[in-house]
Structures are given as structure tokens and as C-alpha cells.
Amino acid sequence: NSPFYNNRKMIIGIRPENIMVADEKDAIMSVKCLLVEPQGSHQVIIFKINDKIAKLVISGETKIKSGDTFYMNFKQEKILFFDYESHEEI
């Protein structure tokens, strides 16, 4: 139990390019794709986490369609922490 986290309410932030589609065994969570926005060499996948809209950026070759459930993971070293009250980065 780090004093950094101890009873502290925080918001975490992860940029879309730091979220990755993963195999089920390596995944942190599964989500349902709401919309796919093709962008040429990449695509933006829109999904919900706890009623909040989120996005991830993946290769245009990855096959995910609207309505698909997929697994994801993220680069843990890229997580940003924000104070819940002030919204300032910790």
C-alpha cells in the first residue's frame, strides 16, 4: 500500500494510442465497440467504460466492427494520474 494511493480519490487517464487490443489471457478488460472511424492507415475505435465514451487508435488492418466485443490492455507506464478534486496531474 503506497501512501501515494492510500485513500486518495483519483482520475486515471490513458491516451488512445497507449491502449492496445489484446488476447483474452493478456487483457485487463473486455469492451464492446460502439463505432469504428477509419482513418487510412489506422482506425479509431469508440467504446464505453462505466458510461464514459473512450477511444483507442489501432492499425487499419485490425478487424474490429461496430458491435464486436474485444479485449484490451494498455501501457502501464503511460498512465496519467489526476487529483479528483482539482483535476491537476499528480
VEXNU-233100 format. One record per atom (N, C-alpha, C, CB): residue number from 0; residue in one letter; atom name; x, y, z. Coordinates in pm, 1 decimal, decimal comma. Glycine has a CB too. Layout:
<rs>
R | resi | resn | name | u | v | w
R | NUM | A | CA | X | Y | Z
...
</rs>
This chain:
<rs>
R | resi | resn | name | u | v | w
R | 0 | N | N | 83,1 | -119,8 | 0,0
R | 0 | N | CA | 0,0 | 0,0 | 0,0
R | 0 | N | C | 86,7 | 125,0 | 0,0
R | 0 | N | CB | -94,1 | 0,5 | 121,0
R | 1 | S | N | 96,6 | 185,0 | -111,5
R | 1 | S | CA | 175,8 | 307,4 | -124,8
R | 1 | S | C | 99,4 | 425,9 | -68,4
R | 1 | S | CB | 212,7 | 333,0 | -271,8
R | 2 | P | N | 166,4 | 516,2 | 3,0
R | 2 | P | CA | 99,1 | 636,9 | 52,9
R | 2 | P | C | 42,5 | 721,5 | -60,7
R | 2 | P | CB | 195,9 | 720,7 | 136,1
R | 3 | F | N | 99,5 | 706,1 | -179,9
R | 3 | F | CA | 51,8 | 779,0 | -296,9
R | 3 | F | C | -95,4 | 747,6 | -324,4
R | 3 | F | CB | 137,4 | 744,7 | -419,8
R | 4 | Y | N | -134,7 | 621,1 | -308,4
R | 4 | Y | CA | -270,4 | 577,3 | -339,4
R | 4 | Y | C | -361,2 | 572,0 | -217,8
R | 4 | Y | CB | -266,4 | 442,6 | -403,8
R | 5 | N | N | -305,4 | 567,4 | -99,7
R | 5 | N | CA | -380,1 | 539,6 | 21,3
R | 5 | N | C | -497,1 | 636,2 | 41,0
R | 5 | N | CB | -287,9 | 545,5 | 140,5
R | 6 | N | N | -617,3 | 584,4 | 26,6
R | 6 | N | CA | -741,1 | 660,5 | 47,9
R | 6 | N | C | -749,3 | 788,9 | -33,8
R | 6 | N | CB | -754,9 | 694,4 | 193,3
R | 7 | R | N | -684,6 | 792,5 | -146,7
R | 7 | R | CA | -686,0 | 912,1 | -231,0
R | 7 | R | C | -773,9 | 885,6 | -352,4
R | 7 | R | CB | -541,6 | 952,1 | -274,7
R | 8 | K | N | -870,9 | 972,0 | -373,5
R | 8 | K | CA | -959,1 | 959,7 | -488,6
R | 8 | K | C | -889,4 | 1023,5 | -608,4
R | 8 | K | CB | -1098,3 | 1026,5 | -461,4
R | 9 | M | N | -875,1 | 945,1 | -717,3
R | 9 | M | CA | -802,5 | 992,2 | -834,2
R | 9 | M | C | -879,5 | 961,3 | -961,2
R | 9 | M | CB | -663,6 | 929,3 | -840,0
R | 10 | I | N | -840,5 | 1029,0 | -1065,4
R | 10 | I | CA | -886,1 | 1000,8 | -1201,0
R | 10 | I | C | -763,9 | 948,9 | -1275,2
R | 10 | I | CB | -949,3 | 1129,2 | -1271,9
R | 11 | I | N | -782,0 | 841,4 | -1353,0
R | 11 | I | CA | -669,9 | 796,6 | -1434,7
R | 11 | I | C | -697,5 | 834,3 | -1579,5
R | 11 | I | CB | -647,2 | 642,9 | -1420,3
R | 12 | G | N | -591,0 | 861,7 | -1650,8
R | 12 | G | CA | -602,3 | 895,8 | -1791,9
R | 12 | G | C | -503,8 | 814,7 | -1873,2
R | 12 | G | CB | -579,1 | 1045,2 | -1813,7
R | 13 | I | N | -550,1 | 768,1 | -1988,4
R | 13 | I | CA | -465,5 | 691,9 | -2079,3
R | 13 | I | C | -495,2 | 743,0 | -2219,9
R | 13 | I | CB | -491,0 | 536,0 | -2067,0
R | 14 | R | N | -393,4 | 787,2 | -2291,0
R | 14 | R | CA | -413,6 | 837,4 | -2426,7
R | 14 | R | C | -453,1 | 722,0 | -2519,1
R | 14 | R | CB | -285,5 | 907,9 | -2479,0
R | 15 | P | N | -537,3 | 748,2 | -2619,4
R | 15 | P | CA | -586,6 | 641,1 | -2707,7
R | 15 | P | C | -477,0 | 556,6 | -2771,2
R | 15 | P | CB | -670,0 | 700,7 | -2816,3
R | 16 | E | N | -363,8 | 616,7 | -2804,8
R | 16 | E | CA | -256,5 | 541,2 | -2869,9
R | 16 | E | C | -182,9 | 448,7 | -2773,4
R | 16 | E | CB | -157,7 | 636,7 | -2933,5
R | 17 | N | N | -211,2 | 458,9 | -2643,6
R | 17 | N | CA | -147,8 | 372,0 | -2544,3
R | 17 | N | C | -239,1 | 258,8 | -2497,6
R | 17 | N | CB | -104,3 | 454,0 | -2425,0
R | 18 | I | N | -354,3 | 245,5 | -2562,0
R | 18 | I | CA | -445,7 | 134,2 | -2536,7
R | 18 | I | C | -429,7 | 36,9 | -2652,9
R | 18 | I | CB | -596,1 | 183,2 | -2521,7
R | 19 | M | N | -424,1 | -92,7 | -2622,4
R | 19 | M | CA | -399,0 | -192,3 | -2725,6
R | 19 | M | C | -503,1 | -303,1 | -2721,0
R | 19 | M | CB | -259,2 | -250,9 | -2710,1
R | 20 | V | N | -538,1 | -354,1 | -2837,3
R | 20 | V | CA | -619,7 | -474,6 | -2845,3
R | 20 | V | C | -531,8 | -589,3 | -2797,4
R | 20 | V | CB | -674,8 | -499,7 | -2992,0
R | 21 | A | N | -587,9 | -679,2 | -2716,7
R | 21 | A | CA | -508,5 | -786,7 | -2655,6
R | 21 | A | C | -579,9 | -920,4 | -2668,1
R | 21 | A | CB | -480,3 | -755,8 | -2507,6
R | 22 | D | N | -503,3 | -1027,1 | -2647,7
R | 22 | D | CA | -562,8 | -1160,1 | -2633,9
R | 22 | D | C | -632,3 | -1166,1 | -2498,7
R | 22 | D | CB | -454,7 | -1273,6 | -2647,4
R | 23 | E | N | -729,7 | -1254,0 | -2486,0
R | 23 | E | CA | -805,6 | -1264,8 | -2360,8
R | 23 | E | C | -713,8 | -1287,4 | -2240,8
R | 23 | E | CB | -907,3 | -1378,6 | -2370,4
R | 24 | K | N | -611,3 | -1370,7 | -2255,0
R | 24 | K | CA | -522,7 | -1403,2 | -2141,9
R | 24 | K | C | -438,9 | -1284,2 | -2095,7
R | 24 | K | CB | -430,5 | -1517,4 | -2179,9
R | 25 | D | N | -414,7 | -1187,3 | -2184,1
R | 25 | D | CA | -332,9 | -1070,2 | -2150,6
R | 25 | D | C | -416,4 | -945,8 | -2122,9
R | 25 | D | CB | -235,8 | -1041,4 | -2262,7
R | 26 | A | N | -547,2 | -958,5 | -2129,5
R | 26 | A | CA | -635,3 | -841,6 | -2123,8
R | 26 | A | C | -661,8 | -794,0 | -1981,6
R | 26 | A | CB | -766,3 | -873,1 | -2190,9
R | 27 | I | N | -683,1 | -664,9 | -1970,9
R | 27 | I | CA | -726,6 | -604,2 | -1845,5
R | 27 | I | C | -878,7 | -601,9 | -1840,4
R | 27 | I | CB | -669,2 | -461,0 | -1830,3
R | 28 | M | N | -941,0 | -585,2 | -1957,0
R | 28 | M | CA | -1087,3 | -581,1 | -1962,2
R | 28 | M | C | -1135,5 | -611,1 | -2102,8
R | 28 | M | CB | -1139,9 | -444,1 | -1915,9
R | 29 | S | N | -1264,2 | -639,7 | -2112,4
R | 29 | S | CA | -1327,5 | -652,0 | -2243,2
R | 29 | S | C | -1429,6 | -539,7 | -2255,8
R | 29 | S | CB | -1394,7 | -793,0 | -2261,8
R | 30 | V | N | -1446,2 | -491,7 | -2377,6
R | 30 | V | CA | -1540,7 | -383,6 | -2404,9
R | 30 | V | C | -1610,8 | -411,0 | -2536,9
R | 30 | V | CB | -1468,9 | -245,9 | -2408,2
R | 31 | K | N | -1721,4 | -343,2 | -2558,2
R | 31 | K | CA | -1796,8 | -356,3 | -2682,5
R | 31 | K | C | -1770,5 | -233,9 | -2769,5
R | 31 | K | CB | -1949,1 | -372,6 | -2654,2
R | 32 | C | N | -1736,2 | -257,6 | -2894,4
R | 32 | C | CA | -1710,8 | -150,0 | -2989,8
R | 32 | C | C | -1843,0 | -83,2 | -3027,2
R | 32 | C | CB | -1638,4 | -203,9 | -3116,5
R | 33 | L | N | -1850,1 | 47,6 | -3010,6
R | 33 | L | CA | -1968,9 | 123,2 | -3049,0
R | 33 | L | C | -1959,5 | 173,7 | -3192,0
R | 33 | L | CB | -1989,7 | 239,9 | -2954,4
R | 34 | L | N | -1838,9 | 213,9 | -3233,0
R | 34 | L | CA | -1820,9 | 274,7 | -3364,7
R | 34 | L | C | -1675,9 | 260,8 | -3407,7
R | 34 | L | CB | -1863,2 | 423,5 | -3363,4
R | 35 | V | N | -1654,9 | 241,2 | -3536,9
R | 35 | V | CA | -1521,0 | 237,3 | -3594,8
R | 35 | V | C | -1509,0 | 356,2 | -3689,7
R | 35 | V | CB | -1493,8 | 100,8 | -3669,2
R | 36 | E | N | -1404,4 | 436,7 | -3671,5
R | 36 | E | CA | -1377,7 | 550,8 | -3759,3
R | 36 | E | C | -1250,8 | 521,9 | -3839,0
R | 36 | E | CB | -1363,3 | 683,8 | -3677,2
R | 37 | P | N | -1263,3 | 477,6 | -3965,8
R | 37 | P | CA | -1144,1 | 453,4 | -4047,7
R | 37 | P | C | -1068,8 | 584,0 | -4072,5
R | 37 | P | CB | -1183,0 | 387,7 | -4182,2
R | 38 | Q | N | -936,1 | 579,2 | -4060,1
R | 38 | Q | CA | -851,9 | 698,2 | -4078,2
R | 38 | Q | C | -735,0 | 667,2 | -4171,9
R | 38 | Q | CB | -799,1 | 748,9 | -3941,6
R | 39 | G | N | -755,7 | 581,9 | -4269,0
R | 39 | G | CA | -646,8 | 544,1 | -4359,4
R | 39 | G | C | -563,8 | 432,5 | -4300,3
R | 39 | G | CB | -557,9 | 664,2 | -4390,1
R | 40 | S | N | -440,8 | 463,8 | -4258,4
R | 40 | S | CA | -350,4 | 360,7 | -4206,7
R | 40 | S | C | -388,3 | 313,3 | -4067,0
R | 40 | S | CB | -208,9 | 412,9 | -4205,0
R | 41 | H | N | -477,1 | 385,6 | -4000,6
R | 41 | H | CA | -523,1 | 344,9 | -3867,3
R | 41 | H | C | -673,8 | 368,3 | -3856,7
R | 41 | H | CB | -447,0 | 423,4 | -3755,3
R | 42 | Q | N | -729,5 | 323,6 | -3747,3
R | 42 | Q | CA | -871,6 | 345,6 | -3721,3
R | 42 | Q | C | -891,2 | 379,6 | -3574,4
R | 42 | Q | CB | -955,4 | 221,1 | -3760,5
R | 43 | V | N | -994,6 | 457,0 | -3548,0
R | 43 | V | CA | -1028,9 | 494,3 | -3411,4
R | 43 | V | C | -1147,8 | 408,5 | -3370,9
R | 43 | V | CB | -1061,3 | 648,5 | -3398,7
R | 44 | I | N | -1133,5 | 337,1 | -3260,7
R | 44 | I | CA | -1239,4 | 251,9 | -3207,4
R | 44 | I | C | -1301,5 | 325,4 | -3089,2
R | 44 | I | CB | -1184,6 | 110,1 | -3164,9
R | 45 | I | N | -1432,3 | 342,6 | -3091,9
R | 45 | I | CA | -1503,5 | 411,9 | -2984,5
R | 45 | I | C | -1579,9 | 308,0 | -2903,1
R | 45 | I | CB | -1600,5 | 521,6 | -3041,4
R | 46 | F | N | -1566,7 | 316,0 | -2770,5
R | 46 | F | CA | -1630,5 | 220,7 | -2679,8
R | 46 | F | C | -1665,8 | 293,0 | -2551,3
R | 46 | F | CB | -1538,1 | 98,5 | -2651,4
R | 47 | K | N | -1733,9 | 222,9 | -2460,0
R | 47 | K | CA | -1771,9 | 281,1 | -2330,8
R | 47 | K | C | -1705,9 | 206,1 | -2216,7
R | 47 | K | CB | -1924,4 | 279,9 | -2313,2
R | 48 | I | N | -1666,2 | 283,3 | -2114,6
R | 48 | I | CA | -1621,8 | 227,7 | -1986,6
R | 48 | I | C | -1701,6 | 300,5 | -1879,6
R | 48 | I | CB | -1464,4 | 243,9 | -1964,7
R | 49 | N | N | -1780,4 | 226,4 | -1803,2
R | 49 | N | CA | -1861,7 | 287,3 | -1696,3
R | 49 | N | C | -1939,8 | 408,9 | -1745,3
R | 49 | N | CB | -1772,5 | 328,0 | -1579,2
R | 50 | D | N | -2009,5 | 394,3 | -1855,2
R | 50 | D | CA | -2092,5 | 500,6 | -1913,8
R | 50 | D | C | -2014,0 | 620,2 | -1965,5
R | 50 | D | CB | -2190,9 | 548,1 | -1812,6
R | 51 | K | N | -1882,8 | 609,4 | -1977,0
R | 51 | K | CA | -1799,3 | 715,8 | -2033,7
R | 51 | K | C | -1747,5 | 669,3 | -2169,5
R | 51 | K | CB | -1680,2 | 752,2 | -1937,7
R | 52 | I | N | -1755,3 | 757,3 | -2268,4
R | 52 | I | CA | -1703,5 | 726,2 | -2401,0
R | 52 | I | C | -1550,8 | 730,7 | -2397,6
R | 52 | I | CB | -1759,4 | 825,1 | -2507,3
R | 53 | A | N | -1488,2 | 631,3 | -2459,4
R | 53 | A | CA | -1342,3 | 624,9 | -2468,0
R | 53 | A | C | -1304,4 | 584,5 | -2610,1
R | 53 | A | CB | -1283,3 | 524,2 | -2363,2
R | 54 | K | N | -1179,1 | 608,8 | -2645,6
R | 54 | K | CA | -1131,2 | 578,1 | -2780,4
R | 54 | K | C | -996,7 | 509,0 | -2772,7
R | 54 | K | CB | -1121,1 | 705,7 | -2865,9
R | 55 | L | N | -969,7 | 428,2 | -2875,0
R | 55 | L | CA | -836,4 | 373,9 | -2891,4
R | 55 | L | C | -800,5 | 381,5 | -3038,3
R | 55 | L | CB | -827,3 | 228,4 | -2838,5
R | 56 | V | N | -673,1 | 393,8 | -3067,1
R | 56 | V | CA | -623,1 | 404,3 | -3203,6
R | 56 | V | C | -549,1 | 274,8 | -3234,9
R | 56 | V | CB | -529,8 | 529,9 | -3221,9
R | 57 | I | N | -590,5 | 208,0 | -3344,5
R | 57 | I | CA | -527,4 | 81,9 | -3382,0
R | 57 | I | C | -496,0 | 82,6 | -3530,9
R | 57 | I | CB | -618,3 | -38,0 | -3346,1
R | 58 | S | N | -420,3 | -15,4 | -3573,3
R | 58 | S | CA | -385,3 | -32,5 | -3713,9
R | 58 | S | C | -511,7 | -48,1 | -3797,5
R | 58 | S | CB | -292,6 | -154,2 | -3732,7
R | 59 | G | N | -506,9 | 3,7 | -3917,8
R | 59 | G | CA | -619,4 | -12,1 | -4009,3
R | 59 | G | C | -640,9 | -156,2 | -4050,5
R | 59 | G | CB | -598,7 | 72,4 | -4131,5
R | 60 | E | N | -541,6 | -242,3 | -4025,6
R | 60 | E | CA | -551,6 | -383,5 | -4062,3
R | 60 | E | C | -622,9 | -467,5 | -3956,7
R | 60 | E | CB | -413,8 | -439,7 | -4086,4
R | 61 | T | N | -636,8 | -416,3 | -3835,0
R | 61 | T | CA | -704,3 | -490,2 | -3728,2
R | 61 | T | C | -853,0 | -496,1 | -3758,3
R | 61 | T | CB | -678,9 | -424,7 | -3589,4
R | 62 | K | N | -910,7 | -613,5 | -3746,0
R | 62 | K | CA | -1050,8 | -634,2 | -3783,5
R | 62 | K | C | -1142,2 | -627,0 | -3661,8
R | 62 | K | CB | -1067,9 | -769,2 | -3853,6
R | 63 | I | N | -1194,0 | -508,8 | -3633,1
R | 63 | I | CA | -1295,9 | -489,8 | -3529,8
R | 63 | I | C | -1410,1 | -414,4 | -3595,8
R | 63 | I | CB | -1239,4 | -411,8 | -3403,4
R | 64 | K | N | -1532,6 | -460,9 | -3572,3
R | 64 | K | CA | -1650,7 | -396,9 | -3629,4
R | 64 | K | C | -1739,3 | -343,8 | -3517,7
R | 64 | K | CB | -1729,1 | -495,6 | -3718,8
R | 65 | S | N | -1823,9 | -248,1 | -3550,3
R | 65 | S | CA | -1922,6 | -198,9 | -3454,0
R | 65 | S | C | -2002,7 | -316,8 | -3401,6
R | 65 | S | CB | -2016,6 | -92,4 | -3518,5
R | 66 | G | N | -2020,1 | -322,8 | -3270,4
R | 66 | G | CA | -2093,3 | -432,2 | -3207,1
R | 66 | G | C | -2004,7 | -544,7 | -3157,2
R | 66 | G | CB | -2192,4 | -487,4 | -3302,6
R | 67 | D | N | -1880,0 | -552,7 | -3205,2
R | 67 | D | CA | -1787,6 | -657,0 | -3159,2
R | 67 | D | C | -1745,5 | -631,2 | -3014,5
R | 67 | D | CB | -1663,0 | -663,5 | -3250,9
R | 68 | T | N | -1728,7 | -738,6 | -2938,7
R | 68 | T | CA | -1665,9 | -730,1 | -2807,1
R | 68 | T | C | -1520,2 | -768,4 | -2826,6
R | 68 | T | CB | -1737,3 | -823,5 | -2700,6
R | 69 | F | N | -1430,0 | -689,9 | -2769,8
R | 69 | F | CA | -1287,7 | -718,6 | -2783,9
R | 69 | F | C | -1217,5 | -696,2 | -2650,7
R | 69 | F | CB | -1224,4 | -631,0 | -2894,2
R | 70 | Y | N | -1097,3 | -751,5 | -2640,8
R | 70 | Y | CA | -1016,1 | -741,4 | -2519,5
R | 70 | Y | C | -910,6 | -634,3 | -2538,3
R | 70 | Y | CB | -950,3 | -877,1 | -2484,9
R | 71 | M | N | -874,2 | -568,4 | -2428,1
R | 71 | M | CA | -772,0 | -465,1 | -2439,0
R | 71 | M | C | -681,3 | -461,7 | -2317,2
R | 71 | M | CB | -836,6 | -330,0 | -2458,5
R | 72 | N | N | -568,1 | -399,7 | -2338,0
R | 72 | N | CA | -467,0 | -378,3 | -2236,2
R | 72 | N | C | -410,6 | -239,4 | -2261,7
R | 72 | N | CB | -354,4 | -489,7 | -2239,2
R | 73 | F | N | -324,4 | -191,0 | -2176,5
R | 73 | F | CA | -263,9 | -60,1 | -2200,1
R | 73 | F | C | -122,9 | -56,1 | -2144,3
R | 73 | F | CB | -348,8 | 51,4 | -2137,6
R | 74 | K | N | -46,4 | 40,3 | -2193,9
R | 74 | K | CA | 91,4 | 58,2 | -2148,6
R | 74 | K | C | 88,0 | 122,1 | -2010,7
R | 74 | K | CB | 174,1 | 145,4 | -2249,1
R | 75 | Q | N | 115,4 | 41,5 | -1908,3
R | 75 | Q | CA | 101,2 | 89,0 | -1770,7
R | 75 | Q | C | 193,0 | 206,0 | -1738,9
R | 75 | Q | CB | 128,6 | -23,5 | -1674,6
R | 76 | E | N | 308,1 | 213,1 | -1803,2
R | 76 | E | CA | 399,7 | 324,8 | -1777,0
R | 76 | E | C | 348,0 | 456,7 | -1834,6
R | 76 | E | CB | 537,1 | 294,0 | -1835,1
R | 77 | K | N | 242,9 | 450,5 | -1915,2
R | 77 | K | CA | 186,0 | 571,0 | -1977,2
R | 77 | K | C | 60,7 | 621,7 | -1904,9
R | 77 | K | CB | 152,5 | 542,8 | -2122,6
R | 78 | I | N | 22,6 | 557,4 | -1793,9
R | 78 | I | CA | -95,6 | 600,8 | -1718,8
R | 78 | I | C | -69,2 | 737,4 | -1656,6
R | 78 | I | CB | -133,1 | 497,2 | -1609,0
R | 79 | L | N | -166,0 | 825,6 | -1666,4
R | 79 | L | CA | -158,9 | 957,2 | -1602,7
R | 79 | L | C | -254,9 | 957,9 | -1484,8
R | 79 | L | CB | -193,2 | 1072,0 | -1703,9
R | 80 | F | N | -213,2 | 1016,8 | -1373,0
R | 80 | F | CA | -296,6 | 1025,9 | -1253,8
R | 80 | F | C | -331,2 | 1171,7 | -1227,8
R | 80 | F | CB | -225,4 | 963,6 | -1130,9
R | 81 | F | N | -459,4 | 1196,4 | -1198,2
R | 81 | F | CA | -507,2 | 1331,6 | -1171,6
R | 81 | F | C | -579,8 | 1335,3 | -1038,1
R | 81 | F | CB | -599,7 | 1380,5 | -1284,7
R | 82 | D | N | -563,0 | 1443,6 | -964,7
R | 82 | D | CA | -636,5 | 1464,2 | -840,7
R | 82 | D | C | -784,8 | 1475,6 | -874,5
R | 82 | D | CB | -585,8 | 1591,4 | -765,0
R | 83 | Y | N | -869,0 | 1406,0 | -799,1
R | 83 | Y | CA | -1012,3 | 1403,3 | -827,4
R | 83 | Y | C | -1076,9 | 1540,9 | -811,7
R | 83 | Y | CB | -1081,2 | 1303,6 | -736,1
R | 84 | E | N | -1032,1 | 1617,2 | -714,2
R | 84 | E | CA | -1092,5 | 1748,3 | -686,5
R | 84 | E | C | -1042,5 | 1856,9 | -781,6
R | 84 | E | CB | -1063,4 | 1789,6 | -542,9
R | 85 | S | N | -911,3 | 1868,3 | -795,1
R | 85 | S | CA | -854,0 | 1979,2 | -872,9
R | 85 | S | C | -834,7 | 1946,1 | -1020,8
R | 85 | S | CB | -721,2 | 2019,5 | -813,7
R | 86 | H | N | -835,8 | 1816,6 | -1053,9
R | 86 | H | CA | -809,1 | 1767,1 | -1189,3
R | 86 | H | C | -666,1 | 1796,3 | -1233,9
R | 86 | H | CB | -907,1 | 1829,1 | -1287,8
R | 87 | E | N | -578,5 | 1831,6 | -1140,4
R | 87 | E | CA | -438,2 | 1854,5 | -1172,1
R | 87 | E | C | -364,7 | 1721,6 | -1173,6
R | 87 | E | CB | -373,6 | 1951,8 | -1070,9
R | 88 | E | N | -268,4 | 1709,7 | -1265,0
R | 88 | E | CA | -190,1 | 1587,4 | -1273,9
R | 88 | E | C | -106,2 | 1570,3 | -1147,6
R | 88 | E | CB | -100,0 | 1589,2 | -1399,2
R | 89 | I | N | -101,8 | 1446,1 | -1100,0
R | 89 | I | CA | -26,0 | 1414,4 | -978,8
R | 89 | I | C | 113,8 | 1371,4 | -1019,8
R | 89 | I | CB | -96,3 | 1302,7 | -894,5
</rs>
